[in-house]
Every structure is written in structure tokens, then in C-alpha cells.
Amino acid sequence: MTPRSGAIALSLAMAVNGAAAAGREHWLTSWYAAPQPAWDSHFLLPMNVPPYLDNQSLRETVRLSAGGQRIRLVFSNRYGQAPVRLGEVRVGPADGSAPARTLRFSGKQEASIPPGATLTSDPVALELPPLGRLAVSSWLPSRTAVTSFHWGGQQTVRLAGGNAVAAPRFGAGTRIEGRLFLSAVQVEAPKGGRTVVAFGDSITDGNGSTPDADRRWPDFLAQRLVREGIAVANAGISGARLLKDGMGQAALARFEQDVLSQPGVSDVIVLLGTNDIGWPGSPFAPAEPAVSFEELTDGYRQLAAAAHARGIRMTVGTLPPFEGALEGTPYAGHYSLEKDRMRRQVNEWLRTAGLFDAVVDFDAVLRDPARPQRLRAAFDSGDHLHPGDAGYRAMAAAIDIAAIARENAR
């Protein structure tokens, strides 16, 4: 063997061994925020984020579900019209128990996210326990339009001028609600580890829960699944609908990216339909005709077929009651007797259709026994549409985690 052929053989062997090592890696989504497109001033609700950022840094705190010793981050420009430039990103435990690490993207500190694309960082060694909190600091050196973001989510982002990613605190910075560009944290997990995706609307996104306290029902579910090594990714979007665009793409349109393509996904829990029923004729969609029972059930069938085609187990949740939803606000009109009849008809179909791997009866858990068209007072956040902390805890407690754990043991 000549020196040159020996070098070639060594390079090939290294490549094969590297590919084999990569094949042994097992990544799963431990935290998620579903991207949604920006809207203009004609929509009822404000975006509550700046229209653009210019030479500013943001610090976001996220609570993981599953832990790990290596992580990687995903940034999204799904609905962007121009590239998003990241000048520097640092990540570390939110409690400061370990130094923050600078992320690399294909070995480089700076990176650009093309319009419509996502950007995944190189893995970084950072040991994080289950339910551990992570601080992510990103510097955007150029003028950047905020056209792809996550609204609300009961989370706060802090802004500071210039490159402040190394600053110990953003105490004097501006506070905004939502998520900007950061869309996922993935952890390297043991081979049996996997992810359950919670796919829904504002009830899944946690509206009505205590801000910055991680008290959405997917958060409580993550606490229950810690011992099983199973992660929970929250793909809820406020205003989401099953069939039509709302404050995000229709569920049928975003199911591939937000659920089916998640690394390590084995289960999806779907809670959708409230806004399909409630929006038509309300200030959110005043001229829109009412949705039909056949349209809704066809939509659920399509989700189930798509999940099962990929070997993903699908649990569906019944729709909680919403009598008096948003009454006394400019957004009243969500509820009517006809809409409640539709909700109850859909719920009965969900319970008996036999299309799903499991059904969790959120309606039975949350409704007032004396007035079943209304949320139980102890579970109501106060707007008669969204549960509060206690309601979200009760929702998570109603999910059969034994069935999910059995799937994990196979």
C-alpha cells in the first residue's frame, strides 16, 4: 500500500466510523415553540413584539422536559421574507451553575437563516437535568424584521442593546411576551428516549396560566413523564384552528413540521377545534360561516391518518366548555347555544369514533357538574375560555401516562 492509498484508506475509515457514530446518536425534542407568521394592525390582537430588531440581543429562558449531556438548538425563519443573521448565541443553565457556552453553526460563530428555513446548531456538551431551565442569549447585529415568531406562550423575552450575550443579567432591558426565532431545544438521549408532542391552540399554549412559571398542561405532563425519560414538546399556538388559518397556519398545514418531523416523536396529543367552532360570527371572523360537523370530523380523520402513516400514536382530547367565553371584552361572541351543541356533538364523536389510539376527556375533567356548558369555577382562569393553573394540572393528570410508558418499553 502506498502512502497516498494508505491516507485514502484512513480517511475512508474515519468517515465510516464517523457516520456510524452519528448513527448511534439519538436526539429528541425537549422543548418547542411553534413558529407563526406576523400579522398587521388590521387583526384584533396586537403582536406585542417589536416590528424589527436592530443590533440588539435577546435572552430567552426555557424549561426543558427531558435532560441530557449534549444539546443543540433550532432557530426558525419559517415565515420570514429575508435572512435572519445571528451574530453570536450563548447558552447555559439559567441558574448560572455552569458557564454559558458559545454555539457554533457548522463550526462558525455567526450564521444566517434563509427565508422559510430553520437553522440547527452544532451539538454542545452541556449537562442539564430533566426539567432544567436553560438561558439562551442571541445577538442580532443587523436590522431584522420580526415576521416569524411565537405569540404569547406565557413567556417573557428580555431585550438589550448591542452584543450583550455575555452580560450576567438583562435587568434593565425591555421585556416582551412570546418567542423570537428560537423554536426548539433538542437533547441527546438514551436510545429508548422519545418525545410526546402536544398539538393544540391557546389552551395548549397555556393562556390563563401564571406567566414564566411553566404551568401549562404540557408542563405538568412533562413532570409526570420525567421518570420515564419521555420529553414533551409544546406545539400549541394561540388562535390555532384545525381547518383554517388563525393566528398561525391551519393545523392540517403545520402538522408535518410541528409534529411529524420532530426528532424522537412517538406520540401526539391533539386538542383542537374550539376556535373552529368559536371564531365564526365572532369579532375574530365576523363574516365566516359556521363550521360543519363533517368538516371537523374529516379534519380529525386526516390528522389520525397522517400520524398513523408515520407510526405515531395519536391521543385526541375532547373540547372543554366555554359558555361566557371572553364576555365583557371586545372579543365576546365566541359562545352561543348553537356552538355548544356543535362542541358536544364533536365530543361524542371523538369519544366513540374508534379512530384514535386513546381519548382524554378534557371536557369531563373541566366542566362544572351543575352547568356542564361552563368551566368549573376552580379551574377557570377568569375568562371562561382558558383554564388556570389548577385546571391545567387537572388536564395533565387525566392523561393515561401508563399507556405512553408501555409504548416506551417496547
matplotlib code that plots the C-alpha trace (Angstrom):
import matplotlib.pyplot as plt

x = [0.0, 1.4, 1.4, -1.3, -3.5, -3.0, -4.1, -7.2, -8.0, -7.6, -9.8, -12.5, -12.3, -12.6, -15.6, -17.3, -16.6, -17.9, -21.1, -21.5, -21.1, -23.6, -26.0, -25.7, -26.8, -30.4, -31.8, -35.2, -37.1, -37.1, -38.6, -40.5, -42.3, -44.2, -43.4, -46.3, -46.4, -46.6, -49.8, -50.7, -52.7, -56.0, -56.1, -57.8, -54.9, -51.5, -48.4, -46.7, -43.3, -41.2, -41.7, -37.9, -34.7, -31.5, -28.2, -30.0, -29.6, -32.4, -32.4, -35.0, -35.4, -36.9, -37.6, -36.6, -38.7, -36.1, -32.5, -29.2, -25.5, -25.4, -27.9, -28.4, -30.7, -33.0, -33.8, -36.7, -37.3, -40.3, -42.3, -39.5, -39.1, -35.4, -32.4, -32.1, -28.4, -27.2, -24.0, -23.5, -25.5, -24.7, -26.4, -26.1, -28.1, -30.5, -29.3, -25.7, -24.5, -22.2, -20.6, -22.6, -21.2, -21.0, -22.9, -21.4, -23.1, -21.1, -18.1, -18.8, -20.0, -22.0, -24.8, -27.7, -31.2, -32.6, -36.3, -38.6, -35.8, -34.5, -31.0, -29.7, -26.6, -23.7, -24.1, -22.6, -21.6, -23.8, -25.2, -28.8, -31.2, -34.8, -37.0, -33.8, -34.0, -31.8, -30.9, -30.4, -28.9, -28.8, -27.3, -28.9, -26.3, -28.4, -31.8, -34.1, -37.8, -39.9, -42.1, -41.8, -42.3, -44.3, -47.1, -47.6, -47.0, -46.9, -43.2, -41.1, -38.1, -35.7, -34.0, -30.8, -28.8, -25.8, -24.0, -25.0, -25.0, -22.2, -23.9, -24.8, -28.2, -30.6, -32.2, -32.5, -33.6, -37.0, -39.4, -41.7, -44.0, -43.5, -40.6, -38.4, -36.6, -35.7, -38.0, -36.5, -34.0, -33.0, -31.2, -29.1, -30.9, -30.6, -31.9, -35.3, -35.9, -38.7, -41.0, -44.7, -45.9, -48.8, -50.6, -53.3, -54.4, -54.2, -55.3, -52.2, -50.1, -51.1, -53.2, -54.5, -51.6, -49.1, -46.6, -43.0, -44.0, -44.3, -47.8, -49.3, -50.8, -47.9, -45.5, -47.4, -47.4, -43.6, -43.3, -45.3, -43.2, -39.8, -39.2, -40.0, -37.3, -40.0, -39.9, -42.9, -42.8, -45.5, -46.7, -49.7, -50.4, -52.9, -55.8, -54.9, -57.6, -57.8, -59.1, -58.3, -55.5, -56.0, -53.1, -51.0, -51.3, -54.2, -53.3, -53.5, -50.9, -48.4, -48.8, -45.8, -43.3, -44.6, -45.3, -44.3, -40.8, -39.8, -36.8, -37.8, -41.6, -43.7, -46.9, -49.1, -51.9, -54.3, -56.6, -58.1, -61.5, -62.6, -61.6, -63.0, -66.4, -66.0, -64.4, -67.1, -69.5, -67.3, -65.1, -62.3, -64.2, -67.4, -68.3, -67.2, -69.9, -70.2, -68.1, -69.9, -69.7, -68.5, -65.7, -64.4, -64.6, -62.9, -60.1, -59.5, -59.5, -56.8, -54.6, -55.0, -54.2, -51.1, -49.9, -50.5, -48.8, -45.6, -46.1, -47.0, -49.6, -52.4, -54.4, -57.2, -58.7, -62.4, -63.2, -63.7, -66.8, -66.7, -70.0, -69.4, -66.1, -64.4, -67.7, -67.2, -64.3, -64.1, -63.7, -67.0, -69.1, -67.1, -70.1, -73.6, -76.1, -75.6, -71.8, -72.1, -74.3, -71.6, -69.0, -71.0, -71.7, -68.0, -67.0, -69.4, -67.9, -64.3, -65.2, -66.8, -65.2, -62.6, -60.0, -57.6, -55.2, -56.6, -59.1, -58.6, -61.9, -60.8, -64.5, -65.4, -62.4, -63.0, -66.8, -69.0, -71.1, -74.1, -73.7, -71.7, -71.6, -69.3, -65.8, -65.7, -65.0, -62.0, -60.4, -61.4, -58.7, -61.4, -62.2, -64.4, -62.4, -59.0, -58.2, -56.0, -53.1, -55.3, -57.2, -54.1, -52.8, -56.1, -55.8, -52.3, -53.5, -56.2, -53.8, -53.0, -49.3, -49.2, -50.2, -47.5, -44.9, -45.9, -45.2, -41.8, -41.0, -41.5]
y = [0.0, 3.4, 6.3, 8.0, 4.9, 4.4, 8.0, 7.5, 4.3, 6.0, 8.9, 6.4, 4.5, 7.8, 8.8, 5.4, 5.4, 9.0, 8.0, 5.0, 7.2, 9.7, 6.9, 5.9, 9.4, 9.6, 13.1, 14.2, 17.5, 18.5, 22.0, 23.6, 26.8, 26.6, 29.4, 31.5, 34.4, 38.0, 39.9, 43.6, 46.1, 45.0, 41.9, 42.3, 41.4, 43.2, 41.2, 42.5, 42.3, 45.0, 45.1, 44.7, 44.4, 46.3, 45.5, 44.0, 40.9, 38.8, 36.4, 33.7, 31.2, 27.8, 24.8, 21.5, 18.4, 15.6, 16.3, 15.3, 15.8, 17.3, 19.7, 21.6, 24.5, 25.1, 28.7, 29.3, 31.8, 29.8, 32.8, 35.3, 37.3, 38.0, 36.2, 36.4, 36.9, 35.6, 37.3, 35.2, 32.8, 31.7, 29.0, 27.9, 26.9, 29.7, 29.4, 30.1, 26.8, 26.4, 28.9, 29.7, 28.2, 29.9, 28.0, 27.1, 26.5, 24.3, 25.3, 29.0, 31.5, 33.6, 32.2, 33.2, 31.6, 31.8, 32.8, 29.8, 27.8, 26.5, 26.5, 23.8, 24.4, 22.1, 19.9, 21.4, 19.5, 20.8, 18.6, 19.5, 17.7, 16.9, 20.0, 22.1, 25.7, 27.0, 30.6, 31.4, 34.7, 35.7, 38.8, 40.1, 42.6, 43.7, 45.2, 42.2, 42.2, 40.1, 38.2, 34.8, 34.5, 32.8, 34.9, 34.8, 31.4, 32.9, 33.5, 36.7, 37.6, 40.3, 42.7, 44.7, 46.9, 45.7, 42.4, 41.7, 37.9, 37.7, 40.0, 38.2, 40.0, 41.8, 43.5, 47.0, 45.5, 45.7, 42.9, 41.4, 38.4, 35.5, 33.8, 35.2, 32.9, 30.2, 27.3, 24.1, 22.6, 19.1, 16.8, 13.7, 10.9, 7.2, 5.0, 4.5, 8.2, 9.9, 12.8, 13.4, 16.4, 18.5, 19.9, 22.5, 26.1, 28.6, 26.1, 24.0, 27.2, 28.0, 31.1, 31.9, 30.2, 32.1, 33.8, 32.5, 29.7, 26.7, 25.8, 24.9, 21.4, 20.1, 21.3, 19.3, 16.4, 16.7, 16.5, 13.2, 11.7, 12.5, 9.1, 7.5, 9.6, 10.9, 14.5, 16.8, 19.3, 22.0, 22.8, 24.9, 28.2, 30.7, 31.2, 27.9, 26.2, 22.7, 23.6, 27.2, 29.7, 31.6, 33.2, 30.6, 28.2, 25.7, 22.6, 20.4, 22.6, 22.7, 19.1, 17.9, 20.5, 20.9, 17.2, 14.6, 15.9, 16.2, 14.1, 11.2, 11.8, 8.7, 10.3, 13.3, 14.6, 16.7, 19.4, 21.4, 22.6, 25.2, 28.1, 26.4, 26.4, 29.7, 32.1, 32.2, 35.1, 36.5, 39.5, 37.2, 36.0, 38.0, 37.1, 33.5, 30.8, 28.2, 25.1, 21.9, 18.6, 16.8, 19.3, 18.9, 15.2, 14.9, 17.1, 14.8, 11.8, 13.4, 14.1, 10.5, 9.1, 11.2, 10.3, 6.6, 6.6, 7.6, 5.1, 7.9, 7.2, 9.7, 10.7, 13.2, 15.4, 16.4, 20.1, 21.9, 24.0, 27.7, 29.3, 33.1, 33.0, 36.5, 38.1, 41.8, 42.2, 43.4, 39.8, 38.5, 36.3, 33.1, 31.3, 30.5, 27.7, 26.5, 26.5, 24.5, 21.9, 21.5, 21.1, 18.4, 16.6, 16.7, 15.4, 12.5, 11.6, 11.8, 9.5, 6.9, 7.1, 4.4, 6.2, 7.2, 5.3, 7.0, 9.7, 12.0, 13.5, 17.1, 18.1, 15.8, 17.0, 20.7, 21.2, 22.4, 19.4, 21.7, 23.6, 21.5, 24.1, 26.2, 25.7, 24.6, 27.8, 26.3, 25.6, 28.8, 31.4, 34.0, 34.5, 31.4, 30.1, 29.2, 27.1, 28.5, 26.7, 24.3, 23.4, 22.8, 20.5, 18.6, 18.2, 16.7, 14.4, 13.0, 11.7, 8.0, 8.0, 4.3, 3.7, 6.1, 4.4, 0.9, 2.2, 3.3, -0.1, -1.9]
z = [0.0, -1.0, 1.5, -0.6, -0.8, 3.0, 3.6, 1.5, 3.3, 6.7, 5.6, 4.4, 7.6, 9.6, 7.5, 8.0, 11.8, 12.0, 10.1, 12.4, 15.5, 14.1, 13.5, 17.2, 18.3, 19.4, 19.6, 20.7, 21.1, 24.8, 24.3, 21.5, 20.4, 17.2, 14.7, 13.4, 10.8, 11.9, 11.2, 10.6, 12.5, 11.0, 13.2, 16.6, 18.8, 18.9, 18.2, 21.4, 19.9, 18.0, 14.2, 13.9, 15.9, 15.1, 16.8, 19.8, 22.0, 23.3, 26.3, 26.5, 29.3, 28.5, 30.8, 29.2, 29.7, 29.3, 30.2, 28.6, 28.4, 24.9, 23.4, 20.1, 19.4, 16.4, 15.2, 12.7, 10.0, 8.7, 7.7, 7.1, 3.9, 4.4, 6.0, 9.8, 10.8, 14.2, 15.3, 18.4, 20.5, 24.0, 26.1, 29.7, 32.8, 33.8, 37.4, 36.4, 37.8, 34.7, 32.3, 29.2, 26.0, 22.6, 20.0, 16.6, 13.4, 11.0, 13.1, 12.9, 15.5, 13.0, 10.9, 8.7, 8.5, 4.9, 4.5, 5.1, 6.7, 10.1, 11.4, 13.8, 15.9, 16.3, 19.4, 22.6, 25.7, 28.5, 31.2, 32.0, 34.3, 33.4, 33.9, 34.0, 32.8, 30.0, 29.2, 25.5, 24.5, 20.9, 19.2, 16.0, 14.6, 11.6, 11.2, 11.3, 10.6, 13.0, 10.5, 12.1, 15.9, 18.6, 20.2, 24.0, 25.4, 28.9, 28.5, 28.6, 26.4, 27.5, 25.1, 25.4, 23.1, 21.2, 21.8, 25.4, 25.2, 27.8, 30.3, 33.5, 33.6, 31.3, 34.2, 32.6, 29.2, 27.6, 28.3, 25.6, 25.6, 23.3, 21.5, 18.8, 16.3, 18.9, 18.2, 19.7, 22.1, 21.3, 23.7, 23.0, 24.9, 25.6, 22.8, 24.4, 24.9, 22.9, 22.6, 23.1, 21.1, 22.5, 19.4, 20.0, 20.4, 23.2, 25.8, 25.0, 24.7, 28.3, 28.1, 31.6, 33.4, 35.6, 33.3, 33.4, 35.8, 33.4, 34.4, 31.1, 30.8, 28.7, 31.5, 34.1, 31.8, 31.5, 35.2, 35.2, 32.5, 34.0, 35.4, 32.0, 30.2, 27.9, 26.7, 26.0, 23.2, 23.2, 19.7, 20.8, 19.1, 20.4, 18.0, 16.2, 14.2, 12.8, 9.3, 8.6, 9.3, 12.5, 14.4, 12.7, 9.8, 10.0, 11.9, 8.9, 7.1, 10.0, 11.2, 9.3, 10.6, 14.1, 14.8, 12.3, 11.7, 15.4, 16.2, 18.6, 18.3, 19.1, 20.4, 19.7, 21.9, 19.8, 21.4, 18.5, 17.3, 19.9, 17.6, 14.5, 16.3, 18.3, 15.7, 13.0, 13.7, 16.5, 16.2, 15.1, 11.9, 11.8, 8.2, 8.3, 8.1, 10.8, 10.5, 9.9, 11.8, 8.7, 8.1, 11.6, 11.7, 8.3, 9.7, 12.7, 10.3, 8.2, 11.3, 12.5, 9.1, 8.8, 12.3, 11.8, 8.4, 10.3, 13.1, 15.6, 18.3, 18.5, 21.5, 21.0, 23.7, 23.9, 23.7, 27.1, 27.6, 27.0, 28.0, 28.6, 26.9, 26.8, 27.8, 28.8, 26.4, 22.8, 21.8, 23.1, 20.7, 21.0, 22.6, 21.6, 22.2, 18.6, 19.1, 22.3, 20.5, 17.9, 20.6, 22.4, 19.1, 18.2, 21.6, 21.5, 18.1, 19.4, 22.3, 20.1, 16.6, 17.3, 15.0, 17.8, 19.9, 23.0, 24.1, 27.0, 28.2, 29.0, 28.8, 31.7, 33.7, 33.4, 33.2, 36.0, 37.1, 37.8, 34.5, 32.0, 29.3, 31.6, 33.1, 36.7, 38.7, 40.4, 37.0, 35.2, 34.7, 34.7, 31.0, 30.9, 27.9, 29.3, 32.4, 35.1, 36.8, 38.7, 35.5, 33.5, 36.3, 36.2, 32.4, 32.7, 35.5, 33.2, 30.6, 30.8, 31.1, 31.7, 28.1, 26.9, 29.2, 27.8, 24.3, 25.6, 26.9, 23.6]

ax = plt.figure().add_subplot(projection="3d")
ax.plot(x, y, z, "-o")
ax.set_aspect("equal")
plt.show()
